[in-house]
């Protein structure tokens, strides 16, 4: 029983971080209906930028989003205006081809810049463990989960209480009606893509406090975030969080009681089962 509870703790903490990763993808797909296969590579790129900032300037990984967040926002805006905006009126297969090409390009660039070997930061001030009732909780994962929850709640507040957030929601619901009300949908799309990309800077910095990065991680994070988004359905931030917890706990239980190599298999089994029972996702809007 203690092993099960420990595994549930670990999975829930990772699930919060996974939900933050998927939140950025949800903003992009929910507003623009663009299938961004490069989203996981933005997470990977953010982790490399965190490694770079930590190695060059001695910045703790948990603080690197102060630098990487605006950097990823600018990169996201450049990608939108340089690539994505030109494909919005094209067939969806063109968008898929473009984002797959972007995914491949980012993977190649990171491999050229940092080589193939894994990279990690040697120290973070949130390292260490907390003993609680006989259970061990990694301080880095606990802190990362708490920060992820704060960011998710903040984005929910931003979308519901601020004018830019409301324009994003309005454009997501009906871009034509939003345009008639004076919303510049191209600027809203750019904001959504920039914000969705920059959120990966936070998750990337948090992940670098307790794990390493290599050029193959982009594909894993991309598939993982799509699974969470599909499980949650569109239009529900609480649904993203719950779906992230489901994925994180399922992954943790598989690694504890089955085989660490089966972590992805369990994720996709959960994904297939939920979509078989609820094709719209667990919390998707009708």
Buried (B, 14 or more C-beta within 10 A) or exposed (E): EEEEEBBBBBBBBBBBBBBBBBBBBBBBBBBBEBBBBBBBBBBBBBBBBBBBBBEEEEBBBBBBBEBBBEBBBEBBBBBBBEBBBEBBEEEEEEBBBBBBEBBBEBBEBBEEEBEEEEBBBEEBEBBEEEEEEEBEBBBBBBBBBEBBBEBBEEBBEBBEEEEEBBBBBBBBEEBEEBBEEEBEBBEBBBBBBBBBBBBBBBBBBBBBBBBBBBBEBBBBBBBBBBBBBBBBBBBBBEBBBBBBBBBBBBBBBBBBEEEEEBBBEBBEEBBEEBBEEEEEBBBBEE
